[in-house]
Amino acid sequence: MNPRIKKVKPNPDYTLTLTFTNDEVKVFDVKPYLGKGIFRELKDTGLFNSVRPFLGSIQWKNGQDLCPDTLYMESIK
């Protein structure tokens, strides 16, 4: 099992700075998701900035979320 999210910071370029339970800090690019389904709403910066840690992953105000394994494996240092 991969580490889980303990802290998330939204960035102006639609990336997220993630701190994991193993204290690694990585950056996840949300831009590839912004044209798909429910993630289109995240183009609104107010909504994008509403992201919070949630049960080891992340979640936005309108309920969008991503798999914690995807966040860990697809993030870069």
PyMOL Python script that loads the backbone (N, CA, C, O; Angstrom):
from pymol import cmd

cmd.read_pdbstr("""\
ATOM      1  N   MET A   1       0.841  -1.187   0.000  1.00  0.00           N
ATOM      2  CA  MET A   1       0.000   0.000   0.000  1.00  0.00           C
ATOM      3  C   MET A   1       0.880   1.242   0.000  1.00  0.00           C
ATOM      4  O   MET A   1       1.860   1.327   0.739  1.00  0.00           O
ATOM      5  N   ASN A   2       0.519   2.184  -0.826  1.00  0.00           N
ATOM      6  CA  ASN A   2       1.259   3.442  -0.915  1.00  0.00           C
ATOM      7  C   ASN A   2       0.893   4.361   0.247  1.00  0.00           C
ATOM      8  O   ASN A   2      -0.160   4.199   0.864  1.00  0.00           O
ATOM      9  N   PRO A   3       1.767   5.330   0.546  1.00  0.00           N
ATOM     10  CA  PRO A   3       1.449   6.310   1.589  1.00  0.00           C
ATOM     11  C   PRO A   3       0.185   7.090   1.236  1.00  0.00           C
ATOM     12  O   PRO A   3      -0.195   7.178   0.068  1.00  0.00           O
ATOM     13  N   ARG A   4      -0.442   7.637   2.225  1.00  0.00           N
ATOM     14  CA  ARG A   4      -1.667   8.413   2.062  1.00  0.00           C
ATOM     15  C   ARG A   4      -1.376   9.899   2.251  1.00  0.00           C
ATOM     16  O   ARG A   4      -0.309  10.286   2.728  1.00  0.00           O
ATOM     17  N   ILE A   5      -2.342  10.712   1.867  1.00  0.00           N
ATOM     18  CA  ILE A   5      -2.205  12.168   1.937  1.00  0.00           C
ATOM     19  C   ILE A   5      -2.460  12.651   3.361  1.00  0.00           C
ATOM     20  O   ILE A   5      -3.430  12.247   4.003  1.00  0.00           O
ATOM     21  N   LYS A   6      -1.583  13.515   3.840  1.00  0.00           N
ATOM     22  CA  LYS A   6      -1.873  14.160   5.124  1.00  0.00           C
ATOM     23  C   LYS A   6      -2.003  15.682   4.989  1.00  0.00           C
ATOM     24  O   LYS A   6      -2.516  16.345   5.890  1.00  0.00           O
ATOM     25  N   LYS A   7      -1.531  16.237   3.848  1.00  0.00           N
ATOM     26  CA  LYS A   7      -1.642  17.682   3.635  1.00  0.00           C
ATOM     27  C   LYS A   7      -1.682  17.947   2.133  1.00  0.00           C
ATOM     28  O   LYS A   7      -0.994  17.280   1.360  1.00  0.00           O
ATOM     29  N   VAL A   8      -2.494  18.926   1.725  1.00  0.00           N
ATOM     30  CA  VAL A   8      -2.582  19.302   0.317  1.00  0.00           C
ATOM     31  C   VAL A   8      -2.617  20.817   0.196  1.00  0.00           C
ATOM     32  O   VAL A   8      -3.290  21.505   0.964  1.00  0.00           O
ATOM     33  N   LYS A   9      -1.874  21.326  -0.791  1.00  0.00           N
ATOM     34  CA  LYS A   9      -1.861  22.767  -1.062  1.00  0.00           C
ATOM     35  C   LYS A   9      -2.136  22.968  -2.548  1.00  0.00           C
ATOM     36  O   LYS A   9      -1.360  22.500  -3.381  1.00  0.00           O
ATOM     37  N   PRO A  10      -3.237  23.662  -2.904  1.00  0.00           N
ATOM     38  CA  PRO A  10      -3.508  23.944  -4.311  1.00  0.00           C
ATOM     39  C   PRO A  10      -2.578  25.042  -4.816  1.00  0.00           C
ATOM     40  O   PRO A  10      -2.282  25.992  -4.091  1.00  0.00           O
ATOM     41  N   ASN A  11      -2.122  24.915  -6.049  1.00  0.00           N
ATOM     42  CA  ASN A  11      -1.225  25.899  -6.662  1.00  0.00           C
ATOM     43  C   ASN A  11      -1.924  26.588  -7.828  1.00  0.00           C
ATOM     44  O   ASN A  11      -2.827  26.007  -8.429  1.00  0.00           O
ATOM     45  N   PRO A  12      -1.522  27.826  -8.162  1.00  0.00           N
ATOM     46  CA  PRO A  12      -2.198  28.593  -9.224  1.00  0.00           C
ATOM     47  C   PRO A  12      -2.161  27.927 -10.606  1.00  0.00           C
ATOM     48  O   PRO A  12      -2.984  28.253 -11.462  1.00  0.00           O
ATOM     49  N   ASP A  13      -1.227  27.006 -10.835  1.00  0.00           N
ATOM     50  CA  ASP A  13      -1.095  26.366 -12.152  1.00  0.00           C
ATOM     51  C   ASP A  13      -1.857  25.041 -12.236  1.00  0.00           C
ATOM     52  O   ASP A  13      -1.537  24.197 -13.074  1.00  0.00           O
ATOM     53  N   TYR A  14      -2.855  24.853 -11.380  1.00  0.00           N
ATOM     54  CA  TYR A  14      -3.667  23.631 -11.334  1.00  0.00           C
ATOM     55  C   TYR A  14      -2.833  22.392 -11.006  1.00  0.00           C
ATOM     56  O   TYR A  14      -3.074  21.304 -11.529  1.00  0.00           O
ATOM     57  N   THR A  15      -1.863  22.584 -10.142  1.00  0.00           N
ATOM     58  CA  THR A  15      -1.155  21.457  -9.556  1.00  0.00           C
ATOM     59  C   THR A  15      -1.452  21.457  -8.062  1.00  0.00           C
ATOM     60  O   THR A  15      -1.930  22.446  -7.506  1.00  0.00           O
ATOM     61  N   LEU A  16      -1.161  20.332  -7.428  1.00  0.00           N
ATOM     62  CA  LEU A  16      -1.339  20.201  -5.985  1.00  0.00           C
ATOM     63  C   LEU A  16      -0.009  19.793  -5.374  1.00  0.00           C
ATOM     64  O   LEU A  16       0.639  18.867  -5.860  1.00  0.00           O
ATOM     65  N   THR A  17       0.394  20.465  -4.331  1.00  0.00           N
ATOM     66  CA  THR A  17       1.549  20.036  -3.566  1.00  0.00           C
ATOM     67  C   THR A  17       1.016  19.146  -2.454  1.00  0.00           C
ATOM     68  O   THR A  17       0.233  19.580  -1.609  1.00  0.00           O
ATOM     69  N   LEU A  18       1.454  17.894  -2.473  1.00  0.00           N
ATOM     70  CA  LEU A  18       0.942  16.875  -1.557  1.00  0.00           C
ATOM     71  C   LEU A  18       2.010  16.445  -0.573  1.00  0.00           C
ATOM     72  O   LEU A  18       3.153  16.199  -0.961  1.00  0.00           O
ATOM     73  N   THR A  19       1.653  16.354   0.684  1.00  0.00           N
ATOM     74  CA  THR A  19       2.521  15.781   1.700  1.00  0.00           C
ATOM     75  C   THR A  19       1.903  14.457   2.113  1.00  0.00           C
ATOM     76  O   THR A  19       0.737  14.388   2.501  1.00  0.00           O
ATOM     77  N   PHE A  20       2.709  13.408   2.022  1.00  0.00           N
ATOM     78  CA  PHE A  20       2.234  12.056   2.298  1.00  0.00           C
ATOM     79  C   PHE A  20       2.589  11.624   3.723  1.00  0.00           C
ATOM     80  O   PHE A  20       3.392  12.270   4.397  1.00  0.00           O
ATOM     81  N   THR A  21       1.992  10.547   4.159  1.00  0.00           N
ATOM     82  CA  THR A  21       2.202  10.060   5.524  1.00  0.00           C
ATOM     83  C   THR A  21       3.641   9.601   5.770  1.00  0.00           C
ATOM     84  O   THR A  21       4.035   9.445   6.926  1.00  0.00           O
ATOM     85  N   ASN A  22       4.431   9.381   4.723  1.00  0.00           N
ATOM     86  CA  ASN A  22       5.837   9.046   4.887  1.00  0.00           C
ATOM     87  C   ASN A  22       6.717  10.295   4.817  1.00  0.00           C
ATOM     88  O   ASN A  22       7.942  10.198   4.738  1.00  0.00           O
ATOM     89  N   ASP A  23       6.077  11.474   4.846  1.00  0.00           N
ATOM     90  CA  ASP A  23       6.705  12.800   4.804  1.00  0.00           C
ATOM     91  C   ASP A  23       7.305  13.179   3.455  1.00  0.00           C
ATOM     92  O   ASP A  23       8.000  14.191   3.357  1.00  0.00           O
ATOM     93  N   GLU A  24       7.052  12.390   2.417  1.00  0.00           N
ATOM     94  CA  GLU A  24       7.442  12.815   1.070  1.00  0.00           C
ATOM     95  C   GLU A  24       6.542  13.952   0.634  1.00  0.00           C
ATOM     96  O   GLU A  24       5.354  13.975   0.956  1.00  0.00           O
ATOM     97  N   VAL A  25       7.113  14.899  -0.101  1.00  0.00           N
ATOM     98  CA  VAL A  25       6.353  15.997  -0.684  1.00  0.00           C
ATOM     99  C   VAL A  25       6.484  15.871  -2.196  1.00  0.00           C
ATOM    100  O   VAL A  25       7.590  15.840  -2.735  1.00  0.00           O
ATOM    101  N   LYS A  26       5.341  15.800  -2.874  1.00  0.00           N
ATOM    102  CA  LYS A  26       5.318  15.629  -4.321  1.00  0.00           C
ATOM    103  C   LYS A  26       4.279  16.567  -4.922  1.00  0.00           C
ATOM    104  O   LYS A  26       3.421  17.104  -4.222  1.00  0.00           O
ATOM    105  N   VAL A  27       4.380  16.750  -6.246  1.00  0.00           N
ATOM    106  CA  VAL A  27       3.443  17.621  -6.955  1.00  0.00           C
ATOM    107  C   VAL A  27       2.642  16.785  -7.946  1.00  0.00           C
ATOM    108  O   VAL A  27       3.201  16.015  -8.727  1.00  0.00           O
ATOM    109  N   PHE A  28       1.320  16.951  -7.900  1.00  0.00           N
ATOM    110  CA  PHE A  28       0.406  16.254  -8.800  1.00  0.00           C
ATOM    111  C   PHE A  28      -0.224  17.264  -9.741  1.00  0.00           C
ATOM    112  O   PHE A  28      -0.745  18.287  -9.298  1.00  0.00           O
ATOM    113  N   ASP A  29      -0.180  16.985 -11.041  1.00  0.00           N
ATOM    114  CA  ASP A  29      -0.749  17.864 -12.062  1.00  0.00           C
ATOM    115  C   ASP A  29      -2.201  17.468 -12.336  1.00  0.00           C
ATOM    116  O   ASP A  29      -2.474  16.366 -12.811  1.00  0.00           O
ATOM    117  N   VAL A  30      -3.118  18.372 -12.032  1.00  0.00           N
ATOM    118  CA  VAL A  30      -4.542  18.103 -12.225  1.00  0.00           C
ATOM    119  C   VAL A  30      -4.993  18.477 -13.643  1.00  0.00           C
ATOM    120  O   VAL A  30      -6.073  18.062 -14.061  1.00  0.00           O
ATOM    121  N   LYS A  31      -4.203  19.242 -14.385  1.00  0.00           N
ATOM    122  CA  LYS A  31      -4.619  19.740 -15.700  1.00  0.00           C
ATOM    123  C   LYS A  31      -5.138  18.650 -16.645  1.00  0.00           C
ATOM    124  O   LYS A  31      -6.132  18.898 -17.328  1.00  0.00           O
ATOM    125  N   PRO A  32      -4.531  17.461 -16.728  1.00  0.00           N
ATOM    126  CA  PRO A  32      -5.064  16.437 -17.637  1.00  0.00           C
ATOM    127  C   PRO A  32      -6.491  15.978 -17.302  1.00  0.00           C
ATOM    128  O   PRO A  32      -7.164  15.397 -18.153  1.00  0.00           O
ATOM    129  N   TYR A  33      -6.944  16.227 -16.105  1.00  0.00           N
ATOM    130  CA  TYR A  33      -8.280  15.805 -15.667  1.00  0.00           C
ATOM    131  C   TYR A  33      -9.343  16.885 -15.898  1.00  0.00           C
ATOM    132  O   TYR A  33     -10.537  16.591 -15.861  1.00  0.00           O
ATOM    133  N   LEU A  34      -8.920  18.128 -16.134  1.00  0.00           N
ATOM    134  CA  LEU A  34      -9.853  19.255 -16.157  1.00  0.00           C
ATOM    135  C   LEU A  34     -10.858  19.231 -17.309  1.00  0.00           C
ATOM    136  O   LEU A  34     -11.853  19.955 -17.263  1.00  0.00           O
ATOM    137  N   GLY A  35     -10.626  18.429 -18.323  1.00  0.00           N
ATOM    138  CA  GLY A  35     -11.560  18.341 -19.435  1.00  0.00           C
ATOM    139  C   GLY A  35     -12.477  17.136 -19.359  1.00  0.00           C
ATOM    140  O   GLY A  35     -13.215  16.853 -20.303  1.00  0.00           O
ATOM    141  N   LYS A  36     -12.436  16.429 -18.245  1.00  0.00           N
ATOM    142  CA  LYS A  36     -13.170  15.171 -18.122  1.00  0.00           C
ATOM    143  C   LYS A  36     -14.266  15.240 -17.053  1.00  0.00           C
ATOM    144  O   LYS A  36     -14.005  15.587 -15.901  1.00  0.00           O
ATOM    145  N   GLY A  37     -15.477  14.908 -17.450  1.00  0.00           N
ATOM    146  CA  GLY A  37     -16.584  14.712 -16.515  1.00  0.00           C
ATOM    147  C   GLY A  37     -16.694  15.744 -15.409  1.00  0.00           C
ATOM    148  O   GLY A  37     -16.665  16.952 -15.644  1.00  0.00           O
ATOM    149  N   ILE A  38     -16.823  15.227 -14.193  1.00  0.00           N
ATOM    150  CA  ILE A  38     -17.035  16.103 -13.030  1.00  0.00           C
ATOM    151  C   ILE A  38     -15.822  16.987 -12.719  1.00  0.00           C
ATOM    152  O   ILE A  38     -15.944  17.965 -11.981  1.00  0.00           O
ATOM    153  N   PHE A  39     -14.673  16.655 -13.266  1.00  0.00           N
ATOM    154  CA  PHE A  39     -13.479  17.448 -13.001  1.00  0.00           C
ATOM    155  C   PHE A  39     -13.477  18.775 -13.759  1.00  0.00           C
ATOM    156  O   PHE A  39     -12.687  19.666 -13.447  1.00  0.00           O
ATOM    157  N   ARG A  40     -14.363  18.910 -14.755  1.00  0.00           N
ATOM    158  CA  ARG A  40     -14.445  20.188 -15.490  1.00  0.00           C
ATOM    159  C   ARG A  40     -14.741  21.348 -14.554  1.00  0.00           C
ATOM    160  O   ARG A  40     -14.258  22.460 -14.770  1.00  0.00           O
ATOM    161  N   GLU A  41     -15.528  21.099 -13.518  1.00  0.00           N
ATOM    162  CA  GLU A  41     -15.875  22.153 -12.547  1.00  0.00           C
ATOM    163  C   GLU A  41     -14.642  22.737 -11.873  1.00  0.00           C
ATOM    164  O   GLU A  41     -14.672  23.875 -11.403  1.00  0.00           O
ATOM    165  N   LEU A  42     -13.566  21.973 -11.821  1.00  0.00           N
ATOM    166  CA  LEU A  42     -12.370  22.423 -11.109  1.00  0.00           C
ATOM    167  C   LEU A  42     -11.604  23.506 -11.858  1.00  0.00           C
ATOM    168  O   LEU A  42     -10.633  24.051 -11.333  1.00  0.00           O
ATOM    169  N   LYS A  43     -12.032  23.827 -13.087  1.00  0.00           N
ATOM    170  CA  LYS A  43     -11.434  24.953 -13.807  1.00  0.00           C
ATOM    171  C   LYS A  43     -11.723  26.256 -13.064  1.00  0.00           C
ATOM    172  O   LYS A  43     -10.983  27.230 -13.198  1.00  0.00           O
ATOM    173  N   ASP A  44     -12.796  26.267 -12.285  1.00  0.00           N
ATOM    174  CA  ASP A  44     -13.121  27.410 -11.424  1.00  0.00           C
ATOM    175  C   ASP A  44     -12.108  27.417 -10.284  1.00  0.00           C
ATOM    176  O   ASP A  44     -12.082  26.496  -9.468  1.00  0.00           O
ATOM    177  N   THR A  45     -11.278  28.450 -10.226  1.00  0.00           N
ATOM    178  CA  THR A  45     -10.201  28.457  -9.232  1.00  0.00           C
ATOM    179  C   THR A  45     -10.720  28.443  -7.800  1.00  0.00           C
ATOM    180  O   THR A  45     -10.079  27.880  -6.912  1.00  0.00           O
ATOM    181  N   GLY A  46     -11.872  29.056  -7.570  1.00  0.00           N
ATOM    182  CA  GLY A  46     -12.448  29.021  -6.222  1.00  0.00           C
ATOM    183  C   GLY A  46     -12.745  27.598  -5.794  1.00  0.00           C
ATOM    184  O   GLY A  46     -12.466  27.214  -4.658  1.00  0.00           O
ATOM    185  N   LEU A  47     -13.306  26.819  -6.695  1.00  0.00           N
ATOM    186  CA  LEU A  47     -13.598  25.425  -6.391  1.00  0.00           C
ATOM    187  C   LEU A  47     -12.305  24.609  -6.318  1.00  0.00           C
ATOM    188  O   LEU A  47     -12.142  23.776  -5.426  1.00  0.00           O
ATOM    189  N   PHE A  48     -11.392  24.851  -7.255  1.00  0.00           N
ATOM    190  CA  PHE A  48     -10.119  24.128  -7.236  1.00  0.00           C
ATOM    191  C   PHE A  48      -9.403  24.327  -5.894  1.00  0.00           C
ATOM    192  O   PHE A  48      -8.835  23.386  -5.338  1.00  0.00           O
ATOM    193  N   ASN A  49      -9.437  25.533  -5.397  1.00  0.00           N
ATOM    194  CA  ASN A  49      -8.755  25.856  -4.134  1.00  0.00           C
ATOM    195  C   ASN A  49      -9.457  25.307  -2.901  1.00  0.00           C
ATOM    196  O   ASN A  49      -8.934  25.424  -1.793  1.00  0.00           O
ATOM    197  N   SER A  50     -10.638  24.707  -3.073  1.00  0.00           N
ATOM    198  CA  SER A  50     -11.375  24.152  -1.924  1.00  0.00           C
ATOM    199  C   SER A  50     -10.879  22.754  -1.531  1.00  0.00           C
ATOM    200  O   SER A  50     -11.422  22.153  -0.604  1.00  0.00           O
ATOM    201  N   VAL A  51      -9.875  22.237  -2.208  1.00  0.00           N
ATOM    202  CA  VAL A  51      -9.379  20.884  -1.949  1.00  0.00           C
ATOM    203  C   VAL A  51      -8.877  20.736  -0.513  1.00  0.00           C
ATOM    204  O   VAL A  51      -8.246  21.638   0.039  1.00  0.00           O
ATOM    205  N   ARG A  52      -9.173  19.575   0.076  1.00  0.00           N
ATOM    206  CA  ARG A  52      -8.772  19.274   1.456  1.00  0.00           C
ATOM    207  C   ARG A  52      -8.388  17.801   1.549  1.00  0.00           C
ATOM    208  O   ARG A  52      -8.860  16.990   0.752  1.00  0.00           O
ATOM    209  N   PRO A  53      -7.538  17.442   2.513  1.00  0.00           N
ATOM    210  CA  PRO A  53      -7.294  16.010   2.760  1.00  0.00           C
ATOM    211  C   PRO A  53      -8.600  15.358   3.211  1.00  0.00           C
ATOM    212  O   PRO A  53      -9.400  15.973   3.916  1.00  0.00           O
ATOM    213  N   PHE A  54      -8.808  14.106   2.797  1.00  0.00           N
ATOM    214  CA  PHE A  54     -10.036  13.408   3.153  1.00  0.00           C
ATOM    215  C   PHE A  54      -9.780  11.903   3.162  1.00  0.00           C
ATOM    216  O   PHE A  54      -9.540  11.303   2.114  1.00  0.00           O
ATOM    217  N   LEU A  55      -9.831  11.309   4.319  1.00  0.00           N
ATOM    218  CA  LEU A  55      -9.691   9.850   4.476  1.00  0.00           C
ATOM    219  C   LEU A  55      -8.472   9.281   3.745  1.00  0.00           C
ATOM    220  O   LEU A  55      -8.566   8.245   3.087  1.00  0.00           O
ATOM    221  N   GLY A  56      -7.348   9.953   3.862  1.00  0.00           N
ATOM    222  CA  GLY A  56      -6.104   9.478   3.248  1.00  0.00           C
ATOM    223  C   GLY A  56      -5.922   9.901   1.812  1.00  0.00           C
ATOM    224  O   GLY A  56      -4.886   9.620   1.208  1.00  0.00           O
ATOM    225  N   SER A  57      -6.913  10.571   1.253  1.00  0.00           N
ATOM    226  CA  SER A  57      -6.833  11.075  -0.108  1.00  0.00           C
ATOM    227  C   SER A  57      -7.135  12.574  -0.071  1.00  0.00           C
ATOM    228  O   SER A  57      -6.828  13.254   0.908  1.00  0.00           O
ATOM    229  N   ILE A  58      -7.738  13.076  -1.147  1.00  0.00           N
ATOM    230  CA  ILE A  58      -8.157  14.474  -1.191  1.00  0.00           C
ATOM    231  C   ILE A  58      -9.580  14.537  -1.708  1.00  0.00           C
ATOM    232  O   ILE A  58     -10.061  13.606  -2.353  1.00  0.00           O
ATOM    233  N   GLN A  59     -10.250  15.646  -1.416  1.00  0.00           N
ATOM    234  CA  GLN A  59     -11.600  15.851  -1.924  1.00  0.00           C
ATOM    235  C   GLN A  59     -11.855  17.343  -2.054  1.00  0.00           C
ATOM    236  O   GLN A  59     -11.405  18.143  -1.233  1.00  0.00           O
ATOM    237  N   TRP A  60     -12.595  17.705  -3.115  1.00  0.00           N
ATOM    238  CA  TRP A  60     -13.017  19.078  -3.315  1.00  0.00           C
ATOM    239  C   TRP A  60     -14.421  19.273  -2.778  1.00  0.00           C
ATOM    240  O   TRP A  60     -15.131  18.309  -2.490  1.00  0.00           O
ATOM    241  N   LYS A  61     -14.813  20.531  -2.649  1.00  0.00           N
ATOM    242  CA  LYS A  61     -16.102  20.903  -2.062  1.00  0.00           C
ATOM    243  C   LYS A  61     -17.288  20.230  -2.743  1.00  0.00           C
ATOM    244  O   LYS A  61     -18.260  19.881  -2.072  1.00  0.00           O
ATOM    245  N   ASN A  62     -17.232  20.040  -4.053  1.00  0.00           N
ATOM    246  CA  ASN A  62     -18.355  19.435  -4.774  1.00  0.00           C
ATOM    247  C   ASN A  62     -18.262  17.914  -4.842  1.00  0.00           C
ATOM    248  O   ASN A  62     -19.043  17.280  -5.552  1.00  0.00           O
ATOM    249  N   GLY A  63     -17.318  17.323  -4.112  1.00  0.00           N
ATOM    250  CA  GLY A  63     -17.247  15.872  -4.015  1.00  0.00           C
ATOM    251  C   GLY A  63     -16.247  15.184  -4.919  1.00  0.00           C
ATOM    252  O   GLY A  63     -16.056  13.974  -4.800  1.00  0.00           O
ATOM    253  N   GLN A  64     -15.596  15.916  -5.827  1.00  0.00           N
ATOM    254  CA  GLN A  64     -14.589  15.283  -6.662  1.00  0.00           C
ATOM    255  C   GLN A  64     -13.456  14.776  -5.791  1.00  0.00           C
ATOM    256  O   GLN A  64     -13.071  15.413  -4.811  1.00  0.00           O
ATOM    257  N   ASP A  65     -12.927  13.615  -6.165  1.00  0.00           N
ATOM    258  CA  ASP A  65     -11.798  13.066  -5.437  1.00  0.00           C
ATOM    259  C   ASP A  65     -10.937  12.244  -6.384  1.00  0.00           C
ATOM    260  O   ASP A  65     -11.336  11.956  -7.512  1.00  0.00           O
ATOM    261  N   LEU A  66      -9.771  11.878  -5.920  1.00  0.00           N
ATOM    262  CA  LEU A  66      -8.848  11.053  -6.696  1.00  0.00           C
ATOM    263  C   LEU A  66      -8.324   9.941  -5.808  1.00  0.00           C
ATOM    264  O   LEU A  66      -8.213  10.095  -4.592  1.00  0.00           O
ATOM    265  N   CYS A  67      -8.008   8.836  -6.426  1.00  0.00           N
ATOM    266  CA  CYS A  67      -7.467   7.683  -5.711  1.00  0.00           C
ATOM    267  C   CYS A  67      -6.118   8.046  -5.088  1.00  0.00           C
ATOM    268  O   CYS A  67      -5.271   8.620  -5.773  1.00  0.00           O
ATOM    269  N   PRO A  68      -5.895   7.731  -3.818  1.00  0.00           N
ATOM    270  CA  PRO A  68      -4.615   8.065  -3.191  1.00  0.00           C
ATOM    271  C   PRO A  68      -3.431   7.363  -3.857  1.00  0.00           C
ATOM    272  O   PRO A  68      -2.327   7.907  -3.875  1.00  0.00           O
ATOM    273  N   ASP A  69      -3.642   6.167  -4.402  1.00  0.00           N
ATOM    274  CA  ASP A  69      -2.555   5.483  -5.106  1.00  0.00           C
ATOM    275  C   ASP A  69      -2.178   6.226  -6.384  1.00  0.00           C
ATOM    276  O   ASP A  69      -0.997   6.346  -6.710  1.00  0.00           O
ATOM    277  N   THR A  70      -3.183   6.725  -7.108  1.00  0.00           N
ATOM    278  CA  THR A  70      -2.919   7.521  -8.307  1.00  0.00           C
ATOM    279  C   THR A  70      -2.149   8.776  -7.941  1.00  0.00           C
ATOM    280  O   THR A  70      -1.186   9.140  -8.617  1.00  0.00           O
ATOM    281  N   LEU A  71      -2.570   9.436  -6.876  1.00  0.00           N
ATOM    282  CA  LEU A  71      -1.893  10.652  -6.446  1.00  0.00           C
ATOM    283  C   LEU A  71      -0.423  10.377  -6.130  1.00  0.00           C
ATOM    284  O   LEU A  71       0.447  11.170  -6.490  1.00  0.00           O
ATOM    285  N   TYR A  72      -0.150   9.284  -5.474  1.00  0.00           N
ATOM    286  CA  TYR A  72       1.227   8.968  -5.104  1.00  0.00           C
ATOM    287  C   TYR A  72       2.065   8.553  -6.328  1.00  0.00           C
ATOM    288  O   TYR A  72       3.185   9.030  -6.511  1.00  0.00           O
ATOM    289  N   MET A  73       1.518   7.676  -7.148  1.00  0.00           N
ATOM    290  CA  MET A  73       2.295   7.138  -8.265  1.00  0.00           C
ATOM    291  C   MET A  73       2.485   8.126  -9.413  1.00  0.00           C
ATOM    292  O   MET A  73       3.487   8.057 -10.125  1.00  0.00           O
ATOM    293  N   GLU A  74       1.543   9.035  -9.601  1.00  0.00           N
ATOM    294  CA  GLU A  74       1.625   9.975 -10.714  1.00  0.00           C
ATOM    295  C   GLU A  74       2.175  11.347 -10.329  1.00  0.00           C
ATOM    296  O   GLU A  74       2.295  12.224 -11.185  1.00  0.00           O
ATOM    297  N   SER A  75       2.505  11.542  -9.074  1.00  0.00           N
ATOM    298  CA  SER A  75       3.106  12.791  -8.622  1.00  0.00           C
ATOM    299  C   SER A  75       4.614  12.739  -8.842  1.00  0.00           C
ATOM    300  O   SER A  75       5.225  11.672  -8.908  1.00  0.00           O
ATOM    301  N   ILE A  76       5.191  13.946  -8.953  1.00  0.00           N
ATOM    302  CA  ILE A  76       6.639  14.030  -9.115  1.00  0.00           C
ATOM    303  C   ILE A  76       7.242  14.794  -7.941  1.00  0.00           C
ATOM    304  O   ILE A  76       6.579  15.605  -7.294  1.00  0.00           O
ATOM    305  N   LYS A  77       8.495  14.516  -7.689  1.00  0.00           N
ATOM    306  CA  LYS A  77       9.195  15.195  -6.581  1.00  0.00           C
ATOM    307  C   LYS A  77       9.727  16.527  -7.027  1.00  0.00           C
ATOM    308  O   LYS A  77      10.343  17.242  -6.237  1.00  0.00           O
TER     309      LYS A  77
END
""", "prot")
cmd.dss("prot")
cmd.show_as("cartoon", "prot")
cmd.util.cbc("prot")
cmd.orient("prot")
